[in-house]
Amino acid sequence: MAEILDLPRNEHGIAAVIEALAGQFGARLATSAALREQHGHTTTWLRTQAPDAVVFVQSTEEVQDVVRLCARHHVPVIPFGAGSSLEGHVNASAGGICIDFSQMNRILRVSAEDMDVVIEPGVTRKALNTHLRDTGLFFPVDPGADATLGGMAATGASGTNAVRYGTMKENILGLKAVLPSGEIVKTAARARKSSAGYDLTHLMIGSEGTLGLITELTLRLRGIPAAISAATCSFPSVEAACECVIATVQYGLPVARIELLDKLMVEAVNRYSKLALPETPLLLLEFHGSETGVAEDAASFGEIAADFGGTGFAATTLEEERNQLWQARHDAYWAGLALRPGAKGISTDICVPVSRLAEAVTKAQTRASELGMIAPVVGHVGDGNFHVLMLIDTDSPAEVEMAEGFVAWLNDMAIAMEGTCTGEHGIGQGKAAYLIRELGPEAMEVMATIKRGIDPQNIFNPGKMGLPNYG
């Protein structure tokens, strides 16, 4: 497995902080082993490093109280949303206090005229869209899991809608965060654009809790389309499907979602979700717009697909049928596990320029096949991002070593193609070794300088993103 370091612990400081927090938070401070393990868990193969205590905060002021106390005693602070991150983001490398934001879940203001909303970080994307359903607006970033929006901001999350609506980076207008000093920083006003000063909003997005703890978000909303059409199309090979994606993007067709499932994943999804899709590589798409517009877009895609051997093209505007298809896509992880009962699913992702997509996916499949690995592929291929789900016996050192070697090779391939080692999973601990290869030592030193300047004690989520350990 990836090397996970245990950083030096401040036992005396941790004990003092827990004693003080118990007096202030009472039952909202938890130290039970089971709950601490839950808040240090990872959803991949990384070893769990549990915090020493979990505090359930309910306001920005309480976050400030916890941070100031931890700063006074030099104790690490680890933020926690829903725990759905994949690369060890919530592990407590040096122990410390986990701040759980799930009870900071208020929607503070909806401004329908300005198409924005102000929320606390514990609001989940599903809860937000349920709240918005009568306004004619929705929040489009959909990573699949019902993650908290604060966690999605901290990890720079993306998802199936990114090809049309962008990632969290494009959909956050501004935020408030508590700094390691306990002070609050406001990164932007509500205006749709600004030339005022450094772009502090984007500095915080994707910083994975190493610079600030987000306590308020102002999000951009979108209008619910008048019509939505979902479509499926099968292809003779993954290469043909990817070439079709490249042509679709270059043609400028306004696709809202375009997802790839390889043959193995289609087989798994059919069994798990009781579908009858042709068991060949598949593209699953969605078009947003007017009734006439989505019909024309779907027809245009059908013509493009035919040039690449696409068959069985079918589109539907029926909500029930659309929901069934996308629920099957979101359940792909669980469907994939059934391909090898008893194995653990290890998901990794890369992102390459769209022009290199067919080459990258084909090479990944070939490599997995040569290793004898069951590794279905799914992807948000409209922006060059795909995932490989390795089914591994984690009790077998040989299989773990094989999987680690595959991940290393995959990341290096993406970087060699001028892509990235992660399109949306983030760095955390699991991909830390690849960040310096991707960005280079100069960029890493700039990041380290920013980290030291904002967090001189290194108490905010230490041991993450390949940043130096100090303090």
Sine and cosine of phi, psi and omega as CSV:
sin_phi,cos_phi,sin_psi,cos_psi,sin_omega,cos_omega
0.00,0.00,0.24,-0.97,0.06,-1.00
-0.87,0.50,0.60,-0.80,-0.02,-1.00
-0.94,0.33,0.86,-0.51,0.03,-1.00
-0.92,-0.38,0.90,-0.44,-0.08,-1.00
-1.00,0.05,0.63,-0.78,0.19,-0.98
-1.00,-0.07,0.92,-0.39,-0.03,-1.00
-0.99,0.14,0.35,-0.94,0.00,-1.00
-0.84,0.55,0.64,-0.76,-0.04,-1.00
-0.97,-0.23,0.56,-0.83,0.10,-1.00
-0.98,-0.21,0.99,0.16,-0.13,-0.99
-0.87,0.50,-0.70,0.71,-0.04,-1.00
-0.90,0.44,-0.70,0.71,0.00,-1.00
-0.90,0.43,-0.66,0.75,0.01,-1.00
-0.87,0.49,-0.70,0.71,0.00,-1.00
-0.88,0.47,-0.66,0.75,-0.01,-1.00
-0.91,0.41,-0.65,0.76,0.00,-1.00
-0.92,0.40,-0.69,0.72,-0.01,-1.00
-0.88,0.47,-0.65,0.76,0.02,-1.00
-0.89,0.46,-0.68,0.73,-0.01,-1.00
-0.94,0.35,-0.65,0.76,-0.01,-1.00
-0.92,0.40,-0.58,0.82,0.01,-1.00
-0.87,0.49,-0.61,0.79,0.02,-1.00
-0.93,0.37,-0.55,0.84,-0.04,-1.00
-1.00,0.05,-0.64,0.77,-0.17,-0.98
-0.97,-0.23,-0.27,0.96,0.05,-1.00
0.83,0.56,-0.84,-0.54,-0.06,-1.00
-0.93,0.37,-0.23,0.97,0.04,-1.00
-1.00,0.10,0.10,1.00,0.19,-0.98
-0.94,-0.35,0.84,-0.55,-0.06,-1.00
-0.88,-0.47,0.69,-0.72,0.04,-1.00
-0.79,-0.61,0.17,0.99,-0.01,-1.00
-0.92,0.39,0.55,-0.84,-0.06,-1.00
-0.88,0.48,-0.66,0.75,-0.07,-1.00
-0.90,0.44,-0.70,0.71,-0.04,-1.00
-0.95,0.32,-0.59,0.80,0.05,-1.00
-0.91,0.42,-0.65,0.76,0.05,-1.00
-0.88,0.47,-0.65,0.76,0.02,-1.00
-0.87,0.49,-0.61,0.80,-0.05,-1.00
-1.00,0.08,-0.07,1.00,0.12,-0.99
-0.93,-0.37,0.06,1.00,-0.11,-0.99
-0.94,0.34,0.38,-0.93,0.18,-0.98
-0.82,-0.57,0.46,-0.89,-0.04,-1.00
-1.00,-0.09,0.25,0.97,0.15,-0.99
-0.83,-0.56,-0.58,-0.82,-0.13,-0.99
-1.00,-0.09,0.03,1.00,-0.08,-1.00
-0.93,0.36,0.61,-0.79,0.01,-1.00
-0.90,0.44,0.68,-0.73,0.01,-1.00
-0.96,0.27,0.72,-0.70,0.14,-0.99
-0.83,-0.55,0.98,-0.17,-0.13,-0.99
-0.98,0.21,0.55,-0.84,0.14,-0.99
-0.95,0.31,0.17,-0.99,0.01,-1.00
-1.00,0.07,-0.36,0.93,0.04,-1.00
-0.33,-0.94,0.40,-0.92,0.05,-1.00
-0.83,-0.55,0.78,-0.62,0.03,-1.00
-0.89,-0.45,0.76,-0.65,-0.03,-1.00
-0.99,-0.12,0.98,-0.22,-0.07,-1.00
-1.00,0.04,0.39,-0.92,-0.02,-1.00
-0.78,-0.63,0.01,1.00,-0.01,-1.00
-0.37,-0.93,0.31,-0.95,0.08,-1.00
-0.87,0.50,-0.62,0.78,-0.01,-1.00
-0.89,0.46,-0.62,0.79,0.04,-1.00
-0.93,0.37,-0.60,0.80,0.09,-1.00
-0.87,0.50,-0.70,0.72,0.04,-1.00
-0.86,0.51,-0.68,0.74,0.00,-1.00
-0.87,0.50,-0.72,0.70,-0.02,-1.00
-0.90,0.43,-0.71,0.71,-0.04,-1.00
-0.90,0.43,-0.71,0.71,-0.01,-1.00
-0.89,0.46,-0.63,0.77,0.04,-1.00
-0.90,0.43,-0.72,0.70,0.00,-1.00
-0.91,0.41,-0.61,0.79,0.03,-1.00
-0.90,0.43,-0.63,0.78,0.00,-1.00
-0.89,0.45,-0.53,0.85,-0.05,-1.00
-0.95,-0.30,0.15,0.99,0.04,-1.00
0.84,0.54,0.78,0.63,-0.06,-1.00
-0.90,-0.43,0.71,-0.70,-0.01,-1.00
-0.91,0.42,0.50,-0.87,0.05,-1.00
-0.81,-0.58,0.78,-0.62,-0.02,-1.00
-0.83,-0.55,0.87,-0.49,0.02,-1.00
-0.98,0.20,0.50,-0.87,-0.04,-1.00
-0.63,-0.77,0.79,-0.61,0.06,-1.00
-0.97,-0.25,-1.00,0.02,0.05,-1.00
-0.92,-0.39,-0.11,0.99,0.00,-1.00
0.96,0.26,0.39,0.92,-0.06,-1.00
-1.00,-0.09,0.05,1.00,0.01,-1.00
-0.94,0.34,0.37,-0.93,-0.24,-0.97
-0.91,-0.42,-0.09,1.00,-0.13,-0.99
-0.84,-0.55,0.55,0.84,0.07,-1.00
0.97,0.23,0.39,0.92,-0.05,-1.00
-0.88,0.48,-0.53,0.85,-0.12,-0.99
-0.99,-0.17,0.09,1.00,0.08,-1.00
-0.91,0.42,0.58,-0.81,0.02,-1.00
-0.98,-0.18,1.00,0.03,-0.13,-0.99
-0.89,0.45,-0.48,0.88,0.00,-1.00
-0.85,-0.53,0.41,0.91,-0.12,-0.99
0.94,0.35,-0.35,-0.94,0.04,-1.00
0.92,-0.40,-0.35,-0.94,-0.13,-0.99
-0.94,-0.35,0.81,-0.59,0.11,-0.99
-1.00,-0.04,0.81,-0.59,0.09,-1.00
-0.99,-0.14,0.92,-0.39,0.02,-1.00
-1.00,-0.04,0.86,-0.52,-0.09,-1.00
-1.00,-0.09,0.15,0.99,-0.14,-0.99
-0.89,0.45,-0.42,0.91,0.00,-1.00
-1.00,0.00,-0.07,1.00,0.17,-0.99
-1.00,-0.08,0.97,0.23,-0.19,-0.98
-0.78,-0.62,0.59,0.81,0.00,-1.00
-1.00,-0.07,0.62,-0.78,0.18,-0.98
-1.00,-0.05,0.94,-0.35,-0.21,-0.98
-0.99,0.13,-0.59,0.81,-0.03,-1.00
-0.30,-0.95,0.73,-0.68,0.15,-0.99
-0.93,-0.37,0.84,-0.54,0.04,-1.00
-0.93,-0.36,1.00,0.01,-0.08,-1.00
-0.89,0.46,-0.60,0.80,-0.03,-1.00
-0.91,0.42,-0.61,0.80,-0.01,-1.00
-1.00,-0.04,-0.10,1.00,0.01,-1.00
0.83,0.56,0.78,0.62,0.12,-0.99
-0.58,-0.82,0.21,-0.98,-0.03,-1.00
-0.57,-0.82,0.58,-0.82,0.07,-1.00
-0.93,-0.37,0.79,-0.61,-0.09,-1.00
-0.68,-0.73,0.29,-0.96,0.21,-0.98
-1.00,0.08,0.33,-0.94,-0.17,-0.99
-0.95,0.33,-0.33,0.94,-0.04,-1.00
-0.99,0.12,-0.05,1.00,0.07,-1.00
-0.92,0.38,0.74,-0.68,0.05,-1.00
-1.00,0.00,0.34,-0.94,-0.05,-1.00
-0.90,0.44,-0.60,0.80,0.01,-1.00
-0.92,0.38,-0.66,0.75,0.01,-1.00
-0.90,0.44,-0.63,0.77,0.02,-1.00
-0.90,0.44,-0.73,0.68,-0.04,-1.00
-0.93,0.36,-0.51,0.86,0.11,-0.99
-0.90,0.43,-0.67,0.74,0.01,-1.00
-0.90,0.43,-0.55,0.84,-0.09,-1.00
-1.00,0.06,-0.13,0.99,-0.25,-0.97
-0.87,0.50,-0.43,0.90,0.00,-1.00
-1.00,-0.01,0.00,1.00,-0.03,-1.00
-1.00,-0.09,-0.19,0.98,-0.09,-1.00
0.99,0.16,0.18,0.98,-0.03,-1.00
-0.86,-0.52,0.33,-0.95,0.10,-1.00
-0.45,-0.89,0.31,-0.95,0.08,-1.00
-0.98,-0.22,0.83,-0.56,-0.27,-0.96
-1.00,0.01,-0.29,0.96,-0.12,-0.99
-0.96,0.29,0.85,-0.52,-0.16,-0.99
-0.73,-0.69,1.00,-0.04,0.00,-1.00
-0.98,0.17,0.01,1.00,-0.02,-1.00
0.98,-0.18,-0.90,0.44,0.06,-1.00
-0.92,0.38,0.48,-0.88,0.04,-1.00
-1.00,0.10,0.93,0.37,-0.07,-1.00
-0.97,0.24,0.33,-0.94,0.15,-0.99
-0.97,0.23,0.51,-0.86,-0.04,-1.00
-0.95,0.32,-0.46,0.89,0.11,-0.99
-0.91,0.41,-0.69,0.73,0.06,-1.00
-0.91,0.42,-0.62,0.78,0.03,-1.00
-0.90,0.44,-0.59,0.81,0.06,-1.00
-0.94,0.35,-0.69,0.72,-0.06,-1.00
-0.90,0.44,-0.52,0.85,-0.02,-1.00
-0.98,-0.19,0.02,1.00,-0.02,-1.00
0.88,0.47,0.73,0.68,-0.13,-0.99
-0.91,0.42,0.31,-0.95,-0.01,-1.00
-0.66,-0.75,-0.46,-0.89,0.04,-1.00
0.37,-0.93,-0.28,-0.96,-0.17,-0.99
-0.92,0.39,-0.44,0.90,-0.05,-1.00
-1.00,0.01,0.02,1.00,-0.18,-0.98
-0.89,0.46,-0.51,0.86,-0.07,-1.00
-0.88,0.47,-0.48,0.88,0.04,-1.00
-0.97,-0.23,-0.68,0.73,-0.18,-0.98
-0.97,-0.23,-0.13,0.99,0.00,-1.00
1.00,0.06,-0.06,-1.00,-0.03,-1.00
-0.98,-0.19,-0.16,-0.99,0.06,-1.00
-0.85,0.52,-0.53,0.85,-0.02,-1.00
-0.87,0.49,-0.57,0.82,-0.02,-1.00
-1.00,0.03,-0.12,0.99,-0.14,-0.99
-0.85,-0.52,0.20,0.98,0.11,-0.99
-0.92,-0.38,0.86,-0.51,0.00,-1.00
-0.99,0.11,-0.52,0.85,-0.01,-1.00
-0.06,-1.00,0.16,-0.99,-0.01,-1.00
-0.40,-0.92,0.24,-0.97,0.18,-0.98
-0.88,-0.47,0.62,-0.78,-0.02,-1.00
-0.60,-0.80,0.54,-0.84,0.12,-0.99
-1.00,0.01,0.80,-0.60,-0.01,-1.00
-1.00,0.07,0.23,-0.97,0.01,-1.00
-0.87,0.50,-0.32,0.95,0.08,-1.00
-0.98,0.19,-0.23,0.97,-0.10,-1.00
1.00,-0.09,-0.11,0.99,0.04,-1.00
-0.99,0.17,0.33,-0.94,0.00,-1.00
-0.97,-0.25,0.70,-0.71,0.12,-0.99
-0.92,-0.40,0.73,-0.68,0.14,-0.99
-0.97,-0.25,0.84,-0.55,-0.18,-0.98
-1.00,-0.01,-0.34,0.94,-0.06,-1.00
-0.21,-0.98,0.30,-0.96,0.14,-0.99
-1.00,0.06,-0.18,-0.98,-0.06,-1.00
-1.00,0.00,-0.04,1.00,-0.02,-1.00
-0.87,0.49,0.51,-0.86,-0.04,-1.00
-0.95,0.32,-0.34,0.94,0.09,-1.00
-0.49,-0.87,0.35,-0.94,-0.04,-1.00
-0.36,-0.93,0.56,-0.83,0.13,-0.99
-0.92,-0.40,0.38,0.92,-0.13,-0.99
-1.00,-0.05,0.98,-0.18,0.19,-0.98
0.96,0.28,-0.17,-0.98,0.02,-1.00
-0.89,0.45,0.47,-0.88,0.00,-1.00
-1.00,0.07,0.98,0.20,-0.06,-1.00
-0.94,0.34,-0.46,0.89,0.02,-1.00
-0.86,0.51,-0.78,0.63,-0.05,-1.00
-0.96,0.28,-0.32,0.95,0.13,-0.99
-0.92,0.40,-0.61,0.79,-0.01,-1.00
-0.98,0.20,-0.59,0.81,-0.01,-1.00
-0.91,0.41,0.81,-0.58,0.00,-1.00
0.99,0.11,0.05,1.00,0.00,-1.00
-0.99,0.13,-0.06,1.00,0.17,-0.98
0.85,0.52,0.59,0.81,0.07,-1.00
0.97,0.26,0.22,0.98,-0.02,-1.00
-1.00,0.01,-0.26,0.97,-0.04,-1.00
-0.89,-0.45,-0.57,0.82,-0.05,-1.00
-0.33,-0.94,0.36,-0.93,0.04,-1.00
-0.96,-0.29,0.92,-0.39,-0.09,-1.00
-0.95,0.32,0.80,-0.60,0.01,-1.00
-0.87,-0.48,-0.12,0.99,0.05,-1.00
-0.37,-0.93,0.63,-0.78,-0.01,-1.00
-0.75,-0.66,0.66,-0.75,0.19,-0.98
-0.94,-0.33,0.90,-0.44,-0.14,-0.99
-0.94,-0.35,0.58,-0.82,0.11,-0.99
-0.98,0.19,0.72,-0.69,0.05,-1.00
-0.95,-0.31,0.34,-0.94,0.02,-1.00
-0.82,-0.57,0.40,-0.92,0.05,-1.00
-0.97,0.25,0.69,-0.72,0.07,-1.00
-0.91,0.42,0.81,-0.59,-0.06,-1.00
-0.86,0.50,0.53,-0.85,0.05,-1.00
-0.91,0.42,-0.53,0.85,0.01,-1.00
-0.59,-0.81,0.56,-0.83,0.04,-1.00
-0.73,-0.68,0.73,-0.68,0.03,-1.00
-0.81,-0.59,0.76,-0.65,0.10,-0.99
-0.96,-0.26,0.55,-0.84,-0.04,-1.00
-0.61,-0.79,0.46,-0.89,0.11,-0.99
-0.77,-0.63,0.51,-0.86,0.05,-1.00
-0.45,-0.89,0.73,-0.68,-0.03,-1.00
-0.99,-0.15,0.43,-0.90,-0.07,-1.00
-0.69,-0.72,0.42,-0.91,-0.02,-1.00
-0.95,0.32,-0.34,0.94,-0.01,-1.00
-0.42,-0.91,0.33,-0.94,0.10,-1.00
-0.89,0.46,-0.62,0.79,0.01,-1.00
-0.87,0.49,-0.69,0.73,0.01,-1.00
-0.90,0.44,-0.66,0.75,0.02,-1.00
-0.89,0.46,-0.68,0.73,-0.01,-1.00
-0.93,0.38,-0.63,0.78,0.05,-1.00
-0.89,0.46,-0.58,0.82,0.07,-1.00
-0.91,0.42,-0.65,0.76,0.05,-1.00
-0.87,0.49,-0.73,0.68,-0.01,-1.00
-0.85,0.53,-0.72,0.70,0.00,-1.00
-0.90,0.44,-0.63,0.78,0.00,-1.00
-0.89,0.45,-0.70,0.71,0.01,-1.00
-0.91,0.42,-0.71,0.71,-0.02,-1.00
-0.92,0.40,-0.51,0.86,0.04,-1.00
-0.93,0.36,-0.38,0.93,0.00,-1.00
1.00,0.08,0.31,0.95,0.01,-1.00
-0.92,0.39,0.79,-0.61,-0.10,-0.99
-0.98,0.19,0.95,0.31,0.01,-1.00
-0.98,0.20,0.72,-0.70,0.05,-1.00
-0.99,0.13,-0.64,0.77,0.03,-1.00
-0.64,-0.77,0.61,-0.79,0.13,-0.99
-0.51,-0.86,0.95,-0.31,-0.15,-0.99
-0.90,-0.44,0.62,-0.78,0.06,-1.00
-0.96,-0.27,0.72,-0.70,0.21,-0.98
-0.82,-0.57,0.81,-0.58,0.03,-1.00
-0.98,0.19,0.04,-1.00,-0.11,-0.99
-0.84,0.55,-0.71,0.70,0.00,-1.00
-0.86,0.50,-0.68,0.73,-0.05,-1.00
-0.95,0.32,-0.57,0.82,0.06,-1.00
-0.89,0.45,-0.68,0.73,0.05,-1.00
-0.85,0.53,-0.70,0.72,-0.03,-1.00
-0.91,0.40,-0.69,0.73,-0.02,-1.00
-0.91,0.42,-0.63,0.78,0.04,-1.00
-0.85,0.53,-0.72,0.70,-0.05,-1.00
-0.94,0.33,-0.68,0.73,-0.10,-1.00
-0.95,0.30,-0.68,0.74,-0.10,-0.99
-0.98,-0.22,0.12,0.99,0.07,-1.00
0.84,0.55,0.77,0.64,0.07,-1.00
-0.96,-0.29,0.11,-0.99,-0.01,-1.00
-0.74,-0.67,0.71,0.70,0.01,-1.00
-0.96,0.30,0.57,-0.82,0.08,-1.00
-0.85,0.53,0.74,-0.67,-0.14,-0.99
-1.00,0.05,0.90,0.43,0.13,-0.99
-0.70,-0.71,0.20,-0.98,0.03,-1.00
-0.78,0.63,0.66,-0.75,-0.18,-0.98
-0.75,-0.66,0.64,-0.77,0.23,-0.97
-0.95,-0.30,0.74,-0.67,0.05,-1.00
-0.90,-0.43,0.85,-0.53,-0.14,-0.99
-0.81,-0.59,0.28,-0.96,0.13,-0.99
-0.57,-0.82,0.66,-0.75,0.01,-1.00
-0.87,-0.49,0.69,-0.73,0.01,-1.00
-0.87,-0.49,0.63,-0.77,0.05,-1.00
0.39,-0.92,-0.51,-0.86,0.07,-1.00
-0.99,0.15,0.23,-0.97,0.01,-1.00
-0.86,0.52,-0.68,0.73,0.02,-1.00
-0.93,0.38,-0.66,0.75,-0.05,-1.00
-0.90,0.45,-0.71,0.70,-0.04,-1.00
-0.93,0.36,-0.55,0.83,0.04,-1.00
-0.91,0.42,-0.67,0.74,0.02,-1.00
-0.92,0.39,-0.65,0.76,0.01,-1.00
-0.90,0.43,-0.68,0.74,0.02,-1.00
-0.89,0.45,-0.67,0.74,0.01,-1.00
-0.90,0.43,-0.63,0.78,0.03,-1.00
-0.90,0.43,-0.67,0.75,0.04,-1.00
-0.89,0.45,-0.65,0.76,0.02,-1.00
-0.84,0.54,-0.61,0.79,0.03,-1.00
-0.93,0.37,-0.66,0.75,0.04,-1.00
-0.90,0.45,-0.70,0.72,-0.04,-1.00
-0.87,0.48,-0.61,0.79,-0.01,-1.00
-0.87,0.49,-0.53,0.85,0.02,-1.00
-0.92,0.39,-0.31,0.95,-0.03,-1.00
-0.91,-0.40,0.37,0.93,0.05,-1.00
0.99,0.14,0.25,0.97,0.01,-1.00
-0.92,0.40,0.67,-0.74,-0.01,-1.00
-0.71,-0.71,0.31,-0.95,0.07,-1.00
0.91,0.41,0.44,0.90,-0.01,-1.00
-0.88,0.48,0.78,-0.63,0.01,-1.00
-0.58,-0.82,0.66,-0.75,0.00,-1.00
-0.81,-0.59,0.50,-0.87,0.03,-1.00
-0.58,-0.81,0.60,-0.80,0.11,-0.99
-0.96,-0.29,0.01,1.00,-0.01,-1.00
-0.95,0.31,0.82,-0.57,-0.10,-0.99
-0.85,0.52,-0.68,0.74,-0.03,-1.00
-0.88,0.48,-0.69,0.73,-0.01,-1.00
-0.93,0.36,-0.64,0.77,0.04,-1.00
-0.89,0.46,-0.72,0.69,-0.02,-1.00
-0.89,0.46,-0.59,0.81,0.01,-1.00
-0.90,0.44,-0.68,0.73,0.01,-1.00
-0.90,0.43,-0.72,0.70,-0.06,-1.00
-0.96,0.26,-0.50,0.87,0.10,-0.99
-0.91,0.41,-0.62,0.78,0.06,-1.00
-0.88,0.48,-0.65,0.76,0.04,-1.00
-0.90,0.43,-0.68,0.73,0.00,-1.00
-0.93,0.37,-0.40,0.91,0.03,-1.00
-1.00,0.00,0.18,0.98,-0.09,-1.00
-0.86,0.51,-0.59,0.81,0.01,-1.00
-0.86,0.51,-0.76,0.65,-0.03,-1.00
-0.93,0.36,-0.58,0.81,0.06,-1.00
-0.90,0.44,-0.66,0.75,-0.01,-1.00
-0.89,0.46,-0.58,0.81,-0.01,-1.00
-0.86,0.51,-0.52,0.85,-0.04,-1.00
-0.94,0.33,-0.22,0.98,0.05,-1.00
-0.93,0.37,-0.39,0.92,0.05,-1.00
-0.58,-0.81,0.99,0.11,-0.05,-1.00
-0.82,0.58,0.69,-0.73,0.01,-1.00
1.00,-0.03,-0.30,0.96,0.01,-1.00
-0.99,0.14,0.31,-0.95,0.09,-1.00
-0.98,-0.20,0.64,-0.77,0.02,-1.00
-1.00,-0.01,0.86,-0.50,0.02,-1.00
-0.94,-0.34,0.94,-0.35,-0.07,-1.00
-0.99,-0.17,0.75,-0.66,0.09,-1.00
-0.73,-0.69,0.39,-0.92,-0.03,-1.00
-0.66,-0.75,0.47,-0.88,0.18,-0.98
-0.68,-0.73,0.20,-0.98,0.06,-1.00
-0.61,-0.79,0.75,-0.66,-0.03,-1.00
-0.81,-0.59,0.31,-0.95,0.15,-0.99
-0.81,0.59,0.65,-0.76,-0.11,-0.99
-0.82,0.57,-0.53,0.85,0.00,-1.00
-0.91,0.41,-0.33,0.94,0.01,-1.00
-0.98,-0.20,0.07,1.00,-0.13,-0.99
-0.87,0.49,-0.78,0.63,-0.04,-1.00
-0.85,0.52,-0.69,0.72,0.01,-1.00
-0.89,0.45,-0.70,0.72,-0.06,-1.00
-0.91,0.41,-0.73,0.68,-0.02,-1.00
-0.91,0.42,-0.68,0.73,-0.01,-1.00
-0.89,0.46,-0.68,0.74,0.03,-1.00
-0.90,0.43,-0.64,0.77,0.01,-1.00
-0.89,0.45,-0.68,0.73,0.02,-1.00
-0.90,0.43,-0.68,0.73,-0.01,-1.00
-0.89,0.46,-0.70,0.71,0.00,-1.00
-0.88,0.47,-0.72,0.70,0.01,-1.00
-0.88,0.48,-0.66,0.76,0.02,-1.00
-0.90,0.44,-0.67,0.75,0.02,-1.00
-0.88,0.47,-0.53,0.85,0.01,-1.00
-0.99,0.11,-0.11,0.99,-0.05,-1.00
0.95,0.32,0.47,0.88,-0.08,-1.00
-0.99,-0.15,0.72,-0.70,0.16,-0.99
-0.99,0.14,0.92,-0.39,-0.15,-0.99
-0.51,-0.86,0.98,0.21,0.03,-1.00
-0.90,0.44,0.42,-0.91,-0.06,-1.00
-0.88,-0.47,0.71,-0.70,0.20,-0.98
-0.73,-0.69,0.37,-0.93,-0.01,-1.00
-0.21,-0.98,0.47,-0.88,0.16,-0.99
-1.00,0.04,0.93,0.36,-0.30,-0.96
-0.96,0.29,-0.19,0.98,0.04,-1.00
-0.88,0.47,-0.41,0.91,0.08,-1.00
-0.88,-0.47,0.35,0.94,0.11,-0.99
0.99,0.16,0.25,0.97,-0.07,-1.00
-0.97,-0.26,0.79,-0.61,0.08,-1.00
-0.62,-0.78,0.34,-0.94,-0.06,-1.00
-0.87,-0.49,0.60,-0.80,0.13,-0.99
-0.90,-0.44,0.80,-0.60,0.02,-1.00
-0.97,-0.23,0.98,-0.21,0.01,-1.00
-1.00,0.08,0.78,-0.62,0.02,-1.00
-0.98,-0.19,0.95,-0.33,-0.24,-0.97
-0.78,-0.62,0.62,-0.78,0.21,-0.98
-0.99,0.11,0.98,-0.18,-0.10,-1.00
-0.95,0.30,-0.10,0.99,0.12,-0.99
-1.00,0.05,-0.08,1.00,0.01,-1.00
-0.98,-0.19,0.94,-0.33,0.01,-1.00
-0.84,0.55,-0.58,0.82,-0.02,-1.00
-0.91,0.41,-0.67,0.74,0.00,-1.00
-0.94,0.34,-0.61,0.79,0.03,-1.00
-0.90,0.45,-0.69,0.73,0.02,-1.00
-0.89,0.45,-0.65,0.76,0.03,-1.00
-0.89,0.46,-0.71,0.70,-0.02,-1.00
-0.91,0.42,-0.66,0.75,0.03,-1.00
-0.88,0.47,-0.65,0.76,0.04,-1.00
-0.90,0.44,-0.62,0.79,0.03,-1.00
-0.91,0.42,-0.70,0.71,0.01,-1.00
-0.88,0.48,-0.69,0.72,0.02,-1.00
-0.87,0.48,-0.71,0.70,0.01,-1.00
-0.88,0.47,-0.68,0.73,-0.03,-1.00
-0.89,0.45,-0.72,0.69,0.00,-1.00
-0.89,0.45,-0.68,0.73,0.00,-1.00
-0.90,0.43,-0.60,0.80,0.04,-1.00
-0.89,0.46,-0.71,0.70,-0.01,-1.00
-0.87,0.49,-0.70,0.71,-0.01,-1.00
-0.90,0.43,-0.64,0.77,0.03,-1.00
-0.90,0.44,-0.46,0.89,0.02,-1.00
-1.00,0.03,0.23,0.97,-0.05,-1.00
0.90,0.43,0.52,0.86,0.09,-1.00
-0.97,-0.25,-0.41,-0.91,-0.06,-1.00
-0.74,-0.67,0.48,-0.88,0.02,-1.00
-0.95,0.32,-0.21,0.98,0.07,-1.00
-0.43,-0.90,0.84,-0.55,0.05,-1.00
-1.00,0.08,-0.46,0.89,-0.04,-1.00
-0.42,-0.91,-0.23,0.97,0.00,-1.00
-0.95,0.32,-0.48,0.88,-0.06,-1.00
1.00,-0.01,0.02,-1.00,-0.09,-1.00
-1.00,-0.10,-0.84,0.55,-0.02,-1.00
0.78,0.62,-0.79,-0.61,0.09,-1.00
-0.98,-0.19,-0.60,0.80,-0.19,-0.98
-0.91,0.41,-0.53,0.85,-0.04,-1.00
-0.92,-0.38,0.25,0.97,-0.08,-1.00
-0.87,0.50,-0.60,0.80,-0.07,-1.00
-0.92,0.40,-0.35,0.94,-0.10,-1.00
-0.99,-0.10,-0.25,0.97,-0.07,-1.00
-0.91,0.41,-0.66,0.75,0.00,-1.00
-0.92,0.39,-0.53,0.85,0.06,-1.00
-0.92,0.40,-0.58,0.81,-0.05,-1.00
-0.97,0.23,-0.71,0.70,-0.12,-0.99
-0.99,-0.10,-0.46,0.89,-0.05,-1.00
1.00,-0.04,0.35,-0.94,-0.08,-1.00
-0.90,0.43,-0.51,0.86,-0.02,-1.00
-0.91,0.41,-0.72,0.70,0.02,-1.00
-0.91,0.42,-0.62,0.78,0.02,-1.00
-0.90,0.44,-0.58,0.81,0.02,-1.00
-0.93,0.37,-0.60,0.80,0.08,-1.00
-0.88,0.48,-0.70,0.71,0.04,-1.00
-0.87,0.49,-0.69,0.72,-0.01,-1.00
-0.90,0.45,-0.62,0.79,0.02,-1.00
-0.90,0.43,-0.68,0.74,0.05,-1.00
-0.89,0.46,-0.71,0.70,-0.01,-1.00
-0.86,0.50,-0.73,0.68,-0.01,-1.00
-0.91,0.43,-0.60,0.80,-0.01,-1.00
-0.92,0.39,-0.64,0.77,-0.03,-1.00
-1.00,0.08,-0.56,0.83,-0.11,-0.99
-0.77,-0.64,0.94,0.34,-0.10,-0.99
-0.88,0.47,-0.40,0.92,0.03,-1.00
-1.00,-0.01,-0.14,0.99,-0.05,-1.00
0.84,0.54,0.76,0.65,0.01,-1.00
-0.99,-0.16,-0.24,0.97,-0.03,-1.00
-1.00,-0.02,0.95,-0.31,0.08,-1.00
0.72,0.70,0.84,0.54,-0.03,-1.00
-0.92,0.39,0.42,-0.91,0.06,-1.00
1.00,0.09,0.26,0.96,-0.05,-1.00
-0.90,-0.44,0.40,-0.92,0.14,-0.99
0.91,0.43,0.29,0.96,0.01,-1.00
0.95,0.32,0.24,0.97,0.02,-1.00
-0.97,0.26,0.51,-0.86,-0.05,-1.00
-0.91,0.43,0.52,-0.85,0.04,-1.00
-1.00,-0.09,0.77,-0.63,-0.07,-1.00
-0.45,-0.89,-0.07,-1.00,0.10,-0.99
1.00,-0.03,0.00,0.00,0.00,0.00
